[in-house]
């Protein structure tokens, strides 16, 4: 089993993608290789990573980010409605208190 650093394996993976796309003219295979994480690629090729501890969280897709934005906007709107209700209650209590003191005078 070969052992490579992350950087060496990244370069090898990039070469494999280019080879699949340019030489074999197999875009599907190139996309498949490109879609693999570095750890998956290493396992598939039976290569041991010398510095495997560095793990990056995968970036969410644009679609996932837009969905999350929609969720947060809906949550924000709900919270804003609750704040408005609380403000209305506080204002009505102030009116009642000021109305009560005005009636006693």
Protein Blocks (a to p, Z undefined) as FASTA:
>chain_A
ZZddfklmmmmmmmmmmmmmmmnopaklmmmmmmpcfklmmmmnopacfblmbccddddd
fklmmmmmmmmmmmmmmmmmmmmmmmmmmmmmmmmmmmmmmmmZZ
